């Protein structure tokens, strides 16, 4: 052994010393199976795997490797000594840790020229845990070892290419130390321990807590600027909207104003109403254009009367007055049209003393038995209330219905910022404009056969009707009118109706009311005396009626049944009516039969409605 310092570069064991077992590795000497392939009991000479950067080792080199250690590769990390075992490098002792991530530094060739054996000879193939004897000290982490390299054994037990020695290897220890310091890489025998402050799990936990606290503070400071959606929506300015309380609904005392003699009971109260709910306010359809309320209450009342008197009360609260005004406009328009079959608009009323704005409509469900519905719709600030009072045989008065609503609205009007109700009054008026202004809507037409029939309308057109031949003039060309239009309404799905049954409505405009009155009188007088002037005609059921249009315009009308003999025992029967209002004249003609015709009351009401609609245009 030379006098070279013990921390010099490692070298292979001198020839002839291979039969000695280093005392630092006694456990491996006793169990040679840990260093030999599983295919045989004895170790065979191993050749280093070629790294592709130089010629394969010569036979002489292989013989030199066999001569060393008697077939075992040279050990690393110590200098062999014949009498004292291996001598380790100076410095603090560390347990060897050649795990899967521990680097292995190749041994430089000795002066004799023999090539070192492959590093893979120290690996185990017998199924034992190679890392158990070389595990890192407790507290170390294998995840932070980017500088370590190691040899791996291939599946056929041949060692893979050994790592190339770094330029600092083969130098004296002091020079090698300086070289490693220059390039920043650790020495082959240096155990690199991760000292990063993030190697412990609790460090990441602290970081997560700090980040969570920062996010919480940021969200808390910005919370006042975040809009609230859904039922708890905020009104303009970010203030929270107070939900409408349940006390805004009518109670037993309030509903008695609809019918004081009836014994009223509450059948149910809900805070949510589905769009397809069977219990809903008549004629009001809430489509996609309808604003969403922030709170809703609905209550159903019933009685045990013979006419099955009942009531439905709904209260909707909105975010602000503007939204409530928009919702009221949509609901009022839906109520005015009321075009769901089999509804028939019976009458309308203007209600005063009930909130900021209100409207009332009475309809009839013309089923096997007619049920009347009186609907009162009113807005109080950002709150909308609707009461639907039902009764068979006769309609409930709009004033009574509005008075019942007023009792409930008085409890919430201050909360919603609306005009509180006072003494409620109702007055008959023209139904609100719906459809094409100036013309009746299909819901203005009554059914003739109970529970049958659906009315449909054609487009507006020029006058083409020839009338009954009793009008005393040509309707399409007679002098006087400044404008004349016609629209036809046809009845479908009534098996008892005559073929092609319908109503022709003609509308004439004049320069003034005097001209319209004269034109209507001429037609009426001619029809009334047609039985004398036309031998084939017969006039019956002459009636007079009146009504009120928009702006209190007076309506005056007459109706007749005209029967014309068409020969061969066949008759053509017409139900006709003429009325004047302001500067307009309306003329209605229906082809009826002796058994199928409008009642006198329905026919007169329909003619008045046509005249009322005519007053809704200038």
Residue, then its C-alpha position, 0 to 999 in steps of 0.5 A: x500500500x502506498x503512502x497516499x492519503x486515504x481520501x484519494x480517488x478510489x482504486x481497484x483492489x491490488x491483484x492477489x488481494x481479491x480473496x480478502x473480505x473487507x471488514x466494512x462489508x462483512x454482511x455481503x461477504x456472508x451472503x454472496x447470493x445478494x451479489x450473484x445472479x439468481x440463475x446460478x450459485x456462483x458468481x461469474x465474471x461480469x463485463x462492463x456495459x459499453x457506453x458507446x463512447x469507446x472500444x470494448x474492454x480487451x481480454x487482458x482487461x477482463x483477466x485483470x478484473x477476474x484476478x481482482x477479488x477472485x471474480x468480485x468487482x472492486x469495492x468503492x468508498x474504501x482503500x483496502x488494507x491487508x491487516x486493518x480492513x477498509x479505510x474510509x474517508x475522513x469525516x463524519x460517519x454516514x450510513x450508506x444510502x444507495x437507494x434508487x435515487x443515490x448516485x454512484x461515482x464510477x471508479x477511475x481505472x488503476x495504473x495497471x490499465x485494468x478497467x473497473x467492473x460494472x457497478x451492477x454486480x452489487x445489485x440483488x436479483x434474488x428478490x431482497x430489498x436492496x434499499x433496506x440497507x442503504x435507506x436515507x436517514x430519517x427525515x430525508x426526502x427522495x423527491x429532491x435529488x436532481x443531481x444523483x445518478x445510478x446504474x440500473x440492471x436490465x431485465x436480462x441481468x446485464x448491467x447498464x452503462x455506467x455513468x461517465x466520470x466527471x472531469x473532477x474525478x481522477x484528481x487529488x482530493x483537494x483538487x477534486x474538492x475545488x473542482x466540485x465547488x466550481x461546478x456546483x455538483x456534489x462528490x460521489x461519496x457526498x450524501x446530499x440531503x434536502x434542506x429546503x424549508x418546503x420538504x415538510x408537509x406542515x410547511x405546505x399546510x401553513x402556506x395553504x392556511x395563509x392563502x385561504x386567509x388572504x382570499x377570505x379577506x378579499x372576498x369579505x371586502x368585495x362582498x358588498x358589491x356582489x349582486x344577489x340573485x334569485x328570491x333574495x335579489x337586491x333593489x337598485x342601490x344594493x339595498x336588500x329587498x324585504x320579502x312580502x310577508x304572508x299577512x299580505x294575503x286575505x284572511x277569513x275576515x277579508x274574504x267575507x266581503x266577497x259574499x258575507x253570507x257564505x262560510x269561507x274556509x282556507x284550503x291552502x297557502x303556498x309560497x311558490x306557484x308553478x307556471x303550470x299550476x292548476x290553481x292560477x289567476x284566470x287569463x294571466x299568463x306569465x311568459x318569458x317577458x314577465x319579470x320574476x318576483x322576489x317573493x310570492x304568496x298564494x291562498x285558496x278559499x272555498x265555500x259550501x254554497x250551491x253556486x260553489x263560490x270560491x276565491x284565489x288570492x295571489x301576492x307578488x313582490x318585486x325588487x322595485x317599483x319600476x319592475x313591478x310597473x313592468x310586470x303589471x303592464x304585462x299581466x294587464x295585457x294578458x288579462x285584456x286578451x284573455x284568449x284561452x278557450x273557452x273564455x268569453x269576456x263578459x264585462x270590464x270595470x274601472x276600480x278606484x281607491x285600490x292602489x297605484x293602478x288597477x283593472x278588473x275583468x269579468x269572464x265566463x268559462x263556457x263549459x257544460x255549466x257556465x262559471x263566472x270569474x271576476x278578476x281584480x288586478x292592482x299594484x301597490x308600489x313594488x307589490x302586485x295583488x290579484x284576486x280571482x272570485x269564482x261563482x256559477x250562474x252569476x258574476x261576482x261584483x267587481x267592487x266587492x272583490x276589490x274591497x276584499x283585496x283592500x283589507x289585505x293590501x292595507x297591511x303591506x302597502x307601507x312596506x312596499x311603498x305603495x298607495x294604501x287602499x281607501x274606499x273601493x268603487x267600481x264602474x262599468x267600462x270598455x274592456x282594455x284594448x287587445x288584439x287589433x285595435x278597432x276590432x273585437x277579439x275572439x274572446x268577445x264572441x260567446x259560444x252558442x252550444x255549451x262546452x263546444x266551439x272555438x272562434x277564429x278570425x280572418x284578416x282585415x279586408x275591404x268590404x265584400x259582403x252583399x248583406x241580406x238584400x234588405x239594407x236598401x244600399x250597396x254596402x261595398x260602394x254606398x256613398x257617405x263613409x270615408x273608410x269601410x273595412x270588413x272582418x269575418x269570425x268563424x266558429x269551429x268545433x261545434x257539430x250543431x252549427x250550420x255549415x260555414x257558420x260565422x259572423x261578418x262585421x263591417x266597420x264604416x268611418x265618417x267625418x262626424x257623428x251626424x253622418x254615422x248616425x244617418x247611415x245607421x238609421x238608413x240601414x235600420x229603417x230599410x231592414x225594418x220595412x223590408x217585409x213590405x218592400x221585398x215580397x220574399x223577405x220576412x222581418x222579426x225580432x226587432x230589438x233596440x239596445x244601447x251602450x257606452x263606449x270609450x270616453x263615454x261615447x253613446x252607442x245606439x243600435x237595432x237588431x233583427x232576424x231577416x228570413x229570405x225565401x230562396x225558392x223550393x221551400x228553402x230559406x236563408x236566415x240572417x241575424x243582423x244588427x247595426x249600431x252607431x257610436x261617434x263617427x263610426x258605424x258597425x254592422x253585423x250579419x250572421x247566417x243562422x238557422x231556426x234552431x241555431x242562433x245567438x240569444x237576443x241578449x248575447x247578440x245585442x251584447x256582441x254588437x255593443x262590444x263591436x261598437x266599443x272596440x270601434x271607439x278604441x281607434x281614432 
